[in-house]
Amino acid sequence: MIYGYCRISTGKQNIERQVRNIQKAYPTADIRQEVFTGTKTEGRKVFEQLLRIIKPCDTIVFDSVSRMSRNAEAGFEVYQELYDKGVELVFLKEPHINTATYKKALSSNIEMTGTKTDIILKAVNEYLMELAREQIQLAFEQSEKEVADLHQRTKEGIETARLNGKQIGQKTGTVLTTKKSVEAKQGILKYARDFGGSLTDTECMKLLGIARNTYYKYKAQLKSGA
Protein backbone atom coordinates (compact mmCIF):
# COMPACT_ATOMS: atom_id res chain seq x y z
CA MET A 1 0.00 0.00 0.00
CA ILE A 2 1.28 3.47 -0.88
CA TYR A 3 0.20 6.43 1.25
CA GLY A 4 0.85 10.11 0.62
CA TYR A 5 0.99 12.37 3.65
CA CYS A 6 0.41 16.12 3.27
CA ARG A 7 0.44 18.69 6.06
CA ILE A 8 0.05 22.45 6.31
CA SER A 9 0.46 24.66 9.39
CA THR A 10 -2.59 26.90 8.96
CA GLY A 11 -5.91 26.72 7.16
CA LYS A 12 -4.84 29.71 5.05
CA GLN A 13 -2.08 27.71 3.35
CA ASN A 14 -2.72 25.69 0.20
CA ILE A 15 -2.13 21.97 0.52
CA GLU A 16 -2.84 21.22 -3.14
CA ARG A 17 0.79 21.67 -4.23
CA GLN A 18 1.89 18.82 -1.97
CA VAL A 19 -0.98 16.65 -3.19
CA ARG A 20 -0.12 17.30 -6.84
CA ASN A 21 3.57 16.54 -6.33
CA ILE A 22 2.84 13.22 -4.65
CA GLN A 23 0.15 12.17 -7.14
CA LYS A 24 2.45 13.02 -10.02
CA ALA A 25 5.10 10.62 -8.72
CA TYR A 26 2.66 8.07 -7.23
CA PRO A 27 -0.74 8.30 -8.99
CA THR A 28 -2.28 5.49 -6.91
CA ALA A 29 -1.21 6.86 -3.52
CA ASP A 30 -3.85 7.07 -0.80
CA ILE A 31 -3.52 10.74 0.19
CA ARG A 32 -3.89 11.71 3.86
CA GLN A 33 -4.12 15.43 4.71
CA GLU A 34 -4.22 17.54 7.85
CA VAL A 35 -3.60 20.98 9.33
CA PHE A 36 -1.23 21.01 12.31
CA THR A 37 0.84 23.84 13.73
CA GLY A 38 3.23 21.97 16.03
CA THR A 39 6.79 20.85 15.33
CA LYS A 40 6.52 17.33 16.77
CA THR A 41 4.60 14.29 15.57
CA GLU A 42 2.46 14.04 18.71
CA GLY A 43 -1.00 15.52 18.29
CA ARG A 44 -1.18 14.99 14.55
CA LYS A 45 -4.29 12.82 14.48
CA VAL A 46 -4.12 11.88 10.79
CA PHE A 47 -0.42 11.01 10.96
CA GLU A 48 -0.85 9.07 14.21
CA GLN A 49 -3.68 7.09 12.62
CA LEU A 50 -1.46 6.36 9.64
CA LEU A 51 1.28 5.09 11.94
CA ARG A 52 -1.22 2.71 13.53
CA ILE A 53 -2.37 1.13 10.26
CA ILE A 54 0.93 1.10 8.35
CA LYS A 55 2.36 -2.36 7.66
CA PRO A 56 5.80 -3.68 6.66
CA CYS A 57 6.47 -3.14 2.95
CA ASP A 58 3.95 -0.27 2.83
CA THR A 59 5.21 3.11 1.59
CA ILE A 60 4.65 6.64 2.89
CA VAL A 61 5.45 9.48 0.48
CA PHE A 62 6.15 13.03 1.67
CA ASP A 63 6.62 16.14 -0.47
CA SER A 64 9.56 16.99 1.81
CA VAL A 65 11.06 15.93 5.11
CA SER A 66 9.53 19.01 6.76
CA ARG A 67 6.07 17.50 6.23
CA MET A 68 7.05 14.48 8.34
CA SER A 69 8.41 16.59 11.17
CA ARG A 70 9.93 20.04 11.61
CA ASN A 71 11.63 18.81 14.78
CA ALA A 72 14.89 17.01 13.97
CA GLU A 73 14.98 14.79 17.04
CA ALA A 74 11.35 13.64 16.81
CA GLY A 75 11.54 13.20 13.05
CA PHE A 76 14.65 11.05 13.19
CA GLU A 77 13.08 8.83 15.86
CA VAL A 78 10.00 8.20 13.71
CA TYR A 79 12.22 7.59 10.67
CA GLN A 80 14.21 4.93 12.55
CA GLU A 81 11.05 3.35 13.96
CA LEU A 82 9.41 3.04 10.55
CA TYR A 83 12.65 1.85 8.93
CA ASP A 84 13.00 -0.90 11.54
CA LYS A 85 9.37 -1.87 10.92
CA GLY A 86 10.10 -2.35 7.22
CA VAL A 87 8.14 0.66 5.98
CA GLU A 88 9.47 2.48 2.92
CA LEU A 89 9.76 6.26 3.28
CA VAL A 90 10.02 8.52 0.24
CA PHE A 91 10.87 12.24 0.38
CA LEU A 92 10.38 13.82 -3.04
CA LYS A 93 12.64 16.80 -2.32
CA GLU A 94 15.27 14.87 -0.36
CA PRO A 95 15.61 11.52 -2.20
CA HIS A 96 19.07 11.01 -0.69
CA ILE A 97 17.44 10.07 2.63
CA ASN A 98 14.75 7.76 1.25
CA THR A 99 14.80 4.50 3.19
CA ALA A 100 15.73 2.68 -0.03
CA THR A 101 18.88 4.81 -0.29
CA TYR A 102 19.61 4.33 3.41
CA LYS A 103 19.07 0.57 3.14
CA LYS A 104 21.41 0.41 0.17
CA ALA A 105 24.11 2.25 2.10
CA LEU A 106 23.77 -0.11 5.06
CA SER A 107 23.84 -3.21 2.88
CA SER A 108 26.84 -2.16 0.80
CA ASN A 109 29.31 -3.64 3.24
CA ILE A 110 32.69 -4.57 1.87
CA GLU A 111 33.17 -8.33 2.16
CA MET A 112 35.62 -9.56 4.76
CA THR A 113 38.79 -11.26 3.54
CA GLY A 114 39.66 -13.39 6.54
CA THR A 115 42.91 -11.50 7.04
CA LYS A 116 44.13 -8.69 9.25
CA THR A 117 42.80 -6.30 6.59
CA ASP A 118 39.33 -7.08 7.95
CA ILE A 119 40.01 -4.71 10.85
CA ILE A 120 40.22 -1.82 8.37
CA LEU A 121 37.26 -3.05 6.29
CA LYS A 122 35.07 -3.34 9.37
CA ALA A 123 35.92 0.24 10.31
CA VAL A 124 35.07 1.40 6.79
CA ASN A 125 31.70 -0.38 6.90
CA GLU A 126 30.84 1.15 10.26
CA TYR A 127 31.83 4.57 8.92
CA LEU A 128 29.53 4.18 5.90
CA MET A 129 26.59 3.24 8.12
CA GLU A 130 27.20 6.17 10.44
CA LEU A 131 27.52 8.52 7.47
CA ALA A 132 24.11 7.41 6.20
CA ARG A 133 22.56 8.04 9.61
CA GLU A 134 24.15 11.48 9.79
CA GLN A 135 22.70 12.44 6.40
CA ILE A 136 19.21 11.66 7.66
CA GLN A 137 19.74 13.59 10.87
CA LEU A 138 21.13 16.57 8.96
CA ALA A 139 18.12 16.64 6.64
CA PHE A 140 15.75 16.95 9.59
CA GLU A 141 17.95 19.54 11.29
CA GLN A 142 18.11 21.61 8.09
CA SER A 143 14.32 21.49 7.80
CA GLU A 144 13.97 22.62 11.40
CA LYS A 145 16.44 25.48 10.83
CA GLU A 146 14.65 26.66 7.68
CA VAL A 147 11.36 26.94 9.58
CA ALA A 148 13.03 28.84 12.44
CA ASP A 149 14.76 31.18 9.96
CA LEU A 150 11.48 31.84 8.15
CA HIS A 151 9.75 32.76 11.41
CA GLN A 152 12.63 35.06 12.34
CA ARG A 153 12.64 36.80 8.94
CA THR A 154 8.89 37.29 9.14
CA LYS A 155 9.17 38.75 12.64
CA GLU A 156 11.99 41.07 11.57
CA GLY A 157 10.08 42.14 8.46
CA ILE A 158 7.01 43.07 10.49
CA GLU A 159 9.13 45.01 12.98
CA THR A 160 10.91 46.88 10.19
CA ALA A 161 7.58 47.80 8.60
CA ARG A 162 6.27 49.10 11.90
CA LEU A 163 9.38 51.20 12.47
CA ASN A 164 8.89 52.69 9.01
CA GLY A 165 5.33 53.63 9.90
CA LYS A 166 3.59 51.07 7.71
CA GLN A 167 0.22 49.62 8.69
CA ILE A 168 0.47 45.93 9.60
CA GLY A 169 -2.76 44.08 9.01
CA GLN A 170 -6.21 45.60 8.84
CA LYS A 171 -6.90 48.74 10.85
CA THR A 172 -9.27 48.36 13.78
CA GLY A 173 -12.82 49.12 12.70
CA THR A 174 -12.07 48.73 8.99
CA VAL A 175 -14.91 47.05 7.12
CA LEU A 176 -13.69 44.52 4.58
CA THR A 177 -15.72 44.80 1.38
CA THR A 178 -16.10 41.82 -0.93
CA LYS A 179 -18.44 40.97 -3.79
CA LYS A 180 -20.20 38.49 -1.52
CA SER A 181 -20.71 41.04 1.28
CA VAL A 182 -21.99 43.66 -1.13
CA GLU A 183 -24.56 41.25 -2.61
CA ALA A 184 -25.62 40.11 0.87
CA LYS A 185 -26.12 43.67 2.11
CA GLN A 186 -28.16 44.55 -0.98
CA GLY A 187 -30.40 41.59 -0.21
CA ILE A 188 -30.80 42.64 3.43
CA LEU A 189 -31.74 46.18 2.37
CA LYS A 190 -34.29 44.80 -0.08
CA TYR A 191 -35.98 42.11 2.03
CA ALA A 192 -35.41 42.79 5.76
CA ARG A 193 -38.24 44.47 7.68
CA ASP A 194 -35.83 46.85 9.40
CA PHE A 195 -35.13 48.40 6.01
CA GLY A 196 -38.65 48.43 4.60
CA GLY A 197 -38.84 44.83 3.40
CA SER A 198 -41.38 42.14 4.31
CA LEU A 199 -39.19 39.36 5.76
CA THR A 200 -38.15 38.65 9.34
CA ASP A 201 -34.46 38.26 10.10
CA THR A 202 -34.76 34.45 10.13
CA GLU A 203 -36.61 34.41 6.80
CA CYS A 204 -34.06 36.82 5.32
CA MET A 205 -31.15 34.63 6.44
CA LYS A 206 -32.69 31.56 4.80
CA LEU A 207 -33.51 33.39 1.58
CA LEU A 208 -30.04 34.89 1.21
CA GLY A 209 -28.18 31.86 2.59
CA ILE A 210 -26.29 33.91 5.18
CA ALA A 211 -25.07 32.53 8.51
CA ARG A 212 -26.67 34.09 11.62
CA ASN A 213 -23.50 35.86 12.89
CA THR A 214 -22.64 37.17 9.43
CA TYR A 215 -26.22 38.39 8.88
CA TYR A 216 -26.28 40.43 12.08
CA LYS A 217 -22.80 41.77 11.39
CA TYR A 218 -23.88 43.04 7.96
CA LYS A 219 -27.11 44.40 9.43
CA ALA A 220 -25.20 46.34 12.08
CA GLN A 221 -22.83 47.73 9.45
CA LEU A 222 -25.78 48.87 7.33
CA LYS A 223 -27.36 50.64 10.29
CA SER A 224 -24.08 52.40 11.07
CA GLY A 225 -23.69 53.43 7.45
CA ALA A 226 -20.69 51.15 6.75
Helices and strands as residue ranges (DSSP letters): E 2-8, H 16-25, E 30-35, H 45-53, E 59-62, H 65-68, H 72-85, E 88-91, G 95-97, H 99-107, H 118-163, H 179-191, G 193-195, H 201-208, H 212-224
